[in-house]
Amino acid sequence: MLDTNLYFDSMHAFYSAAYSETLVEVNRPVALGTTLLSARQGAGDYSDAAVPDLVITRGLSREIPATLDLGAGQFRAAIPRNSIVVTPPNTPTKILLDRPNEVEFLAIPYTALQSICGGHDLPPDGDFGAAHRANINCPQLTVLFIQTAREIRAGNP
């Protein structure tokens, strides 16, 4: 595994350097520089280096037991299909999977997101507190993720 203490300018750059053999899809960046990545991971350590992106991850596999630390403390979870986890920008992670998993990542450069959200109270460092302490099972959020991924795949900015 690649040293997660190294700096990478995007989730795509990190994942390509650390886990290129797992990547099954990389879409060209669209609005704000958002990138959609898909990966097939084996069981094991898929910890990430700190990247400047807000990373929203959707699990595609059946329930996967995992130990995670997304920047707000370590937790153990059985992550079901369509569950979402959110990693704040500039935060190294600990991701230990008990079984193989398929995932999709929406990697959004946080400074670009902040630039279009003027007047809204986004945390300056991208830390959304409790959102980084557990997997999120929200059908509406899952639908938004799927629709966004569909638009990216269609080449719509």
KOLNUKE-266319 format. One line per 2 residues: number of its first residue (from 1); for each residue x, y, z of N, C-alpha, C. Coordinates in Angstrom, 2 decimals, always signed. Atoms other than C-alpha are relative to their C-alpha. Layout:
NUM) X,Y,Z,X,Y,Z,X,Y,Z; ...
END
This chain:
1) +0.83,-1.18,+0.00,+0.00,+0.00,+0.00,+0.88,+1.25,+0.00; -0.70,-1.27,+0.10,+1.11,+3.53,-0.77,-0.06,+0.74,+1.33
3) -0.05,-0.79,-1.23,+2.10,+5.83,+2.09,-1.13,+1.03,+0.01; +1.13,-0.93,-0.06,-1.07,+7.67,+3.12,+0.39,+1.35,+0.61
5) -0.47,-1.30,-0.49,+1.06,+10.50,+4.57,+0.44,+0.91,-1.15; -0.36,-0.81,+1.17,+1.92,+11.68,+1.04,-1.17,+0.92,-0.37
7) +1.05,-0.92,+0.43,-0.01,+14.60,-0.46,-0.38,-0.30,-1.45; +0.53,+0.17,+1.36,-2.21,+14.13,-3.54,-0.98,+1.12,-0.26
9) +0.85,-1.15,+0.29,-4.11,+16.88,-5.35,-1.45,-0.37,-0.29; +1.39,+0.43,+0.20,-7.28,+14.78,-5.78,-0.15,-1.45,+0.43
11) +0.29,+1.41,-0.29,-8.95,+11.52,-4.84,+0.40,-0.86,-1.18; -0.38,+0.75,+1.19,-8.43,+10.41,-8.43,+1.51,-0.25,-0.04
13) -1.46,+0.16,+0.01,-4.67,+11.03,-8.21,+0.44,-1.01,+1.05; -0.37,+0.95,-1.05,-4.42,+9.16,-4.91,-0.40,-1.42,-0.37
15) +0.47,+1.35,+0.28,-6.54,+6.21,-5.94,+0.75,-0.63,-1.17; -0.78,+0.50,+1.13,-4.68,+5.88,-9.24,+1.39,-0.44,+0.43
17) -1.34,+0.35,-0.48,-1.36,+5.81,-7.40,-0.02,-1.19,+0.97; +0.02,+1.01,-1.07,-2.42,+3.56,-4.51,-0.73,-1.29,-0.38
19) +0.88,+1.15,+0.23,-5.13,+1.25,-5.83,-0.45,-0.10,-1.45; +0.39,-0.03,+1.42,-5.09,+1.50,-9.64,-0.58,-1.32,-0.47
21) +0.50,+1.31,+0.44,-5.71,-2.24,-9.99,-1.47,-0.22,+0.38; +1.40,+0.15,-0.40,-9.10,-1.81,-8.29,-0.95,+0.87,-0.80
23) +0.86,-0.93,+0.73,-10.38,+1.01,-10.51,-0.66,-0.69,-1.20; +0.72,+0.56,+1.14,-13.07,-0.12,-12.94,-0.61,+1.11,-0.86
25) +0.56,-1.11,+0.76,-14.31,+3.32,-14.03,+0.52,+1.31,+0.58; -0.37,-1.36,-0.38,-12.99,+6.86,-13.97,-0.61,+0.92,-1.05
27) +0.62,-0.94,+0.92,-15.12,+9.58,-15.51,+0.74,+1.32,+0.03; -0.70,-1.28,+0.06,-13.67,+12.86,-16.67,-0.69,+0.98,+0.94
29) +0.60,-0.98,-0.92,-14.20,+15.73,-14.24,-1.09,+0.83,-0.68; +1.10,-0.85,+0.48,-17.43,+17.71,-14.64,-0.05,+1.24,+0.87
31) +0.15,-1.24,-0.75,-18.80,+20.78,-12.85,+0.77,-0.03,+1.31; -0.82,-0.19,-1.20,-16.55,+22.02,-10.06,+1.23,-0.90,+0.04
33) -1.10,+0.97,-0.02,-13.99,+19.37,-11.04,-0.39,-1.31,+0.66; +0.49,+1.23,-0.62,-16.19,+16.62,-9.57,+0.35,-1.20,-0.86
35) -0.37,+1.22,+0.69,-14.96,+13.16,-10.49,-0.77,-1.18,+0.59; +0.65,+1.24,-0.42,-16.83,+9.85,-10.36,+0.98,-1.13,-0.26
37) -0.87,+1.17,+0.08,-14.68,+6.79,-9.65,-0.77,-1.22,+0.46; +0.57,+1.26,-0.46,-15.77,+3.17,-9.34,+1.14,-0.98,+0.20
39) -1.07,+0.95,-0.32,-13.67,+0.44,-7.75,-0.57,-1.32,+0.50; +0.27,+1.32,-0.55,-13.76,-3.28,-6.99,+1.16,-0.32,+0.93
41) -1.03,+0.19,-1.01,-11.86,-3.79,-3.77,-0.07,-1.43,+0.54; -0.03,+1.27,-0.72,-10.75,-7.04,-2.18,-0.13,+0.29,+1.49
43) -0.06,-0.21,-1.45,-10.83,-7.58,+1.56,+1.36,+0.61,+0.32; -1.29,-0.55,-0.41,-8.11,-5.60,+3.32,-0.06,+1.48,+0.29
45) -0.19,-1.40,-0.38,-6.79,-2.11,+3.96,-0.10,+0.90,-1.23; +0.19,-0.98,+1.06,-8.06,+0.65,+1.66,+0.01,+1.41,+0.57
47) -0.12,-1.33,-0.62,-7.08,+3.61,+3.82,+0.44,+1.01,-1.05; -0.28,-1.06,+0.97,-6.82,+6.92,+1.98,+0.90,+1.07,+0.60
49) -0.77,-1.18,-0.37,-4.37,+9.79,+2.09,-0.94,+1.20,+0.04; +0.77,-1.25,+0.00,-5.63,+13.30,+2.77,+0.00,+0.57,-1.41
51) +0.15,-0.64,+1.32,-6.96,+14.85,-0.45,-0.90,+1.23,+0.19; +0.78,-1.22,-0.18,-8.56,+18.28,-0.97,-1.49,-0.15,-0.36
53) +1.38,+0.25,+0.40,-11.84,+16.67,-2.09,-0.87,-0.40,+1.18; +1.04,+0.58,-0.84,-15.01,+16.09,-0.12,-0.39,-1.28,-0.74
55) +0.23,+1.27,+0.68,-15.50,+12.39,-0.89,-1.26,-0.67,+0.57; +1.24,+0.68,-0.36,-18.95,+10.81,-0.85,+0.07,-1.37,-0.65
57) -0.17,+1.36,+0.48,-18.80,+7.04,-1.16,-1.29,-0.79,+0.17; +1.20,+0.85,-0.05,-21.68,+4.69,-1.99,+0.44,-1.45,-0.16
59) -0.28,+1.42,+0.10,-21.36,+0.98,-1.32,-0.94,-0.66,-0.98; +0.80,+0.69,+1.01,-22.56,-1.25,-4.15,-0.18,-1.48,+0.32
61) +0.05,+1.43,-0.33,-22.07,-4.66,-2.53,-0.99,-0.26,+1.12; +0.83,+0.39,-1.15,-24.13,-6.59,-0.06,+0.70,+0.45,+1.26
63) -0.53,-0.48,-1.28,-23.46,-5.89,+3.58,+1.48,-0.37,+0.18; -1.44,+0.19,-0.16,-19.72,-5.43,+4.20,+0.40,+0.42,+1.41
65) -0.53,-0.38,-1.31,-18.34,-5.57,+7.74,+1.31,+0.76,-0.20; -1.19,-0.84,+0.18,-15.70,-2.86,+8.07,+0.31,+0.79,+1.27
67) -0.46,-0.93,-1.03,-13.67,-0.79,+10.50,+0.41,+1.26,-0.72; -0.23,-1.26,+0.69,-13.60,+2.86,+9.49,+0.37,+1.12,+0.97
69) -0.21,-1.29,-0.65,-12.17,+6.16,+10.64,+0.07,+1.01,-1.14; +0.11,-0.99,+1.07,-13.23,+8.99,+8.34,+0.35,+1.39,+0.49
71) -0.44,-1.27,-0.54,-11.74,+11.70,+10.51,-0.70,+0.42,+1.28; +0.74,-0.38,-1.21,-14.21,+11.76,+13.41,-0.02,-1.13,+1.02
73) -0.08,+1.12,-0.93,-13.17,+8.62,+15.26,-0.33,-1.32,-0.66; +0.17,+1.33,+0.57,-13.03,+4.94,+14.52,-1.35,-0.59,+0.39
75) +1.24,+0.73,-0.29,-16.23,+2.90,+14.25,-0.02,-1.28,-0.80; +0.17,+1.30,+0.65,-17.19,-0.60,+13.26,-1.44,-0.03,-0.51
77) +1.35,+0.03,+0.57,-20.16,-1.12,+10.93,-0.10,-1.13,-1.01; +0.34,+0.87,+1.12,-21.82,-3.59,+8.63,-0.68,+0.91,-1.01
79) +0.46,-1.03,+0.93,-22.24,-1.32,+5.63,-0.85,-0.66,-1.09; +0.88,+0.61,+0.99,-25.28,-2.27,+3.52,+0.13,+0.65,-1.37
81) +0.04,-0.54,+1.36,-25.70,-1.78,-0.22,-0.73,+1.35,+0.03; +0.54,-1.36,+0.13,-26.45,+1.89,-1.08,+0.21,+0.87,+1.22
83) -0.36,-0.84,-1.13,-25.17,+3.12,+2.26,+1.09,+0.97,-0.46; -0.94,-1.05,+0.40,-23.09,+6.29,+2.06,+0.88,+0.36,+1.18
85) -0.89,-0.59,-0.99,-20.04,+7.47,+3.95,+0.61,+1.25,-0.61; -0.51,-1.30,+0.45,-18.62,+10.99,+3.75,+1.33,+0.28,+0.69
87) -1.33,-0.33,-0.53,-14.96,+11.90,+4.17,+0.28,+1.47,-0.24; -0.30,-1.42,+0.19,-14.05,+15.54,+4.80,+1.31,+0.18,-0.77
89) -1.25,-0.27,+0.71,-11.32,+17.15,+2.70,+1.18,+0.03,+0.97; -1.26,-0.08,-0.73,-7.71,+16.96,+3.85,+0.02,-0.89,+1.24
91) +0.12,+0.93,-1.12,-8.44,+13.98,+6.10,+0.43,-1.39,-0.42; -0.35,+1.39,+0.29,-6.57,+10.68,+5.96,-1.03,-0.92,+0.65
93) +0.99,+0.93,-0.53,-8.81,+7.67,+6.54,+0.64,-1.33,+0.38; -0.32,+1.40,-0.27,-8.61,+4.18,+7.95,-1.21,-0.78,-0.50
95) +1.08,+0.80,+0.58,-10.67,+1.70,+5.91,+0.48,-1.44,-0.07; -0.36,+1.42,-0.04,-10.40,-1.99,+6.74,-1.24,-0.81,-0.32
97) +1.15,+0.77,+0.46,-12.78,-4.25,+4.81,+0.18,-1.48,+0.32; -0.05,+1.43,-0.31,-13.59,-7.77,+5.99,-0.24,-0.88,-1.22
99) +0.33,+0.74,+1.22,-14.85,-8.85,+2.55,+0.19,+0.91,-1.21; -0.07,-0.82,+1.22,-14.54,-7.72,-1.07,-1.21,+0.93,-0.09
101) +1.01,-1.05,+0.06,-16.57,-4.63,-1.92,+0.10,+0.71,-1.34; +0.02,-0.90,+1.14,-17.63,-2.52,-4.88,-0.53,+1.34,+0.48
103) +0.37,-1.34,-0.44,-17.90,+1.24,-4.40,+0.03,+0.99,-1.16; -0.09,-1.18,+0.87,-18.49,+4.51,-6.22,+0.38,+1.17,+0.88
105) -0.42,-1.22,-0.71,-16.82,+7.75,-5.15,-0.40,+1.21,-0.81; +0.15,-1.35,+0.56,-18.00,+11.27,-5.89,+1.02,+0.85,+0.73
107) -1.05,-0.81,-0.60,-14.94,+13.41,-5.27,-0.18,+1.44,-0.47; +0.33,-1.40,+0.32,-15.79,+17.12,-5.11,+1.06,+0.91,+0.61
109) -0.98,-0.93,-0.56,-12.98,+19.68,-4.75,-0.71,+0.99,+0.94; +0.75,-0.76,-1.00,-14.03,+21.44,-1.55,+0.07,+1.51,-0.22
111) -0.09,-1.45,+0.23,-12.74,+24.90,-2.43,-0.95,+0.43,-1.11; +0.94,-0.31,+1.07,-14.80,+24.81,-5.63,-1.43,-0.04,+0.52
113) +1.34,+0.08,-0.60,-17.88,+23.72,-3.67,-0.28,+1.24,+0.84; +0.18,-1.21,-0.80,-17.36,+26.58,-1.24,-0.25,+1.23,-0.87
115) +0.12,-1.19,+0.86,-17.07,+29.06,-4.11,-1.40,+0.17,-0.56; +1.36,-0.15,+0.53,-20.57,+28.30,-5.40,-1.06,+0.04,+1.11
117) +0.95,+0.02,-1.13,-22.14,+28.13,-1.94,+0.10,+1.25,+0.85; -0.09,-1.25,-0.75,-21.47,+31.72,-0.92,-1.32,+0.35,+0.65
119) +1.21,-0.35,-0.73,-23.94,+32.85,+1.69,-0.59,-1.17,+0.78; +0.45,+1.17,-0.76,-24.46,+29.31,+2.99,+1.11,-0.38,+0.98
121) -0.97,+0.33,-1.04,-22.76,+28.10,+6.13,+0.61,-1.38,-0.18; -0.79,+1.23,+0.10,-20.47,+25.36,+4.89,+1.15,+0.12,+1.00
123) -1.14,-0.09,-0.91,-17.84,+24.48,+7.47,+1.27,+0.33,-0.78; -1.18,-0.42,+0.76,-14.58,+26.15,+6.42,+0.96,-1.14,-0.31
125) -0.94,+1.11,+0.22,-12.62,+22.90,+6.77,-0.68,-1.23,-0.60; +0.70,+1.13,+0.60,-15.31,+20.62,+5.29,-0.39,-1.09,+0.98
127) +0.33,+0.99,-1.04,-15.87,+18.81,+8.59,-1.47,+0.17,+0.38; +1.43,-0.02,-0.28,-19.58,+18.02,+8.88,-0.33,-0.82,+1.25
129) +0.23,+0.63,-1.30,-19.18,+16.43,+12.34,-0.50,-1.42,-0.07; +0.56,+1.34,-0.13,-21.45,+13.44,+12.89,-0.11,-0.73,-1.34
131) +0.08,+0.65,+1.32,-21.68,+12.77,+9.13,+1.21,-0.87,-0.29; -1.24,+0.75,+0.22,-18.14,+11.35,+9.35,+0.19,-1.10,+1.04
133) -0.12,+0.98,-1.08,-18.84,+9.04,+12.32,-0.78,-1.28,-0.24; +0.84,+1.18,+0.23,-21.17,+6.48,+10.74,-0.35,-0.08,-1.48
135) +0.54,+0.10,+1.35,-22.56,+5.14,+7.51,-1.41,+0.61,+0.01; +1.27,-0.72,+0.13,-25.61,+7.04,+6.26,-0.94,-0.83,-0.86
137) +1.01,+0.74,+0.74,-28.71,+5.12,+5.21,-1.19,+0.92,-0.23; +1.03,-0.99,+0.31,-30.88,+7.78,+3.58,-0.42,-0.21,-1.46
139) +0.41,+0.26,+1.39,-32.91,+6.78,+0.50,+0.06,+1.23,-0.89; -0.03,-1.21,+0.82,-33.17,+10.39,-0.70,+1.43,+0.36,-0.40
141) -1.40,-0.29,+0.31,-29.41,+10.91,-0.50,+0.54,-1.02,-1.01; -0.42,+1.03,+0.95,-28.84,+7.61,-2.30,-0.53,+0.31,-1.40
143) +0.58,-0.34,+1.30,-31.21,+8.66,-5.11,+0.76,+1.18,-0.61; -0.77,-1.13,+0.52,-29.36,+11.99,-5.45,+1.38,-0.44,-0.49
145) -1.31,+0.52,+0.41,-26.03,+10.14,-5.61,-0.14,-0.72,-1.34; +0.19,+0.78,+1.23,-27.33,+7.75,-8.29,-0.31,+0.91,-1.19
147) +0.32,-0.93,+1.09,-28.82,+10.59,-10.36,+1.21,+0.82,-0.41; -1.22,-0.75,+0.31,-25.59,+12.59,-10.10,+0.97,-0.88,-0.78
149) -0.89,+0.93,+0.70,-23.55,+9.54,-11.16,-0.49,-0.23,-1.43; +0.57,+0.20,+1.33,-25.91,+8.98,-14.10,+0.30,+1.20,-0.90
151) -0.28,-1.21,+0.78,-25.48,+12.59,-15.25,+1.48,+0.10,-0.37; -1.44,-0.03,+0.28,-21.70,+12.38,-14.96,+0.34,-1.00,-1.10
153) -0.27,+1.03,+1.02,-21.63,+9.15,-16.97,-0.52,+0.43,-1.38; +0.55,-0.48,+1.27,-23.77,+10.84,-19.64,+0.78,+1.20,-0.55
155) -0.82,-1.11,+0.45,-21.19,+13.64,-19.86,-0.61,+1.36,+0.24; +0.64,-1.28,-0.30,-23.46,+16.31,-18.48,+0.73,+0.72,+1.12
157) -0.76,-0.72,-1.01,-21.60,+19.00,-16.60,-0.89,+0.41,+1.15
END
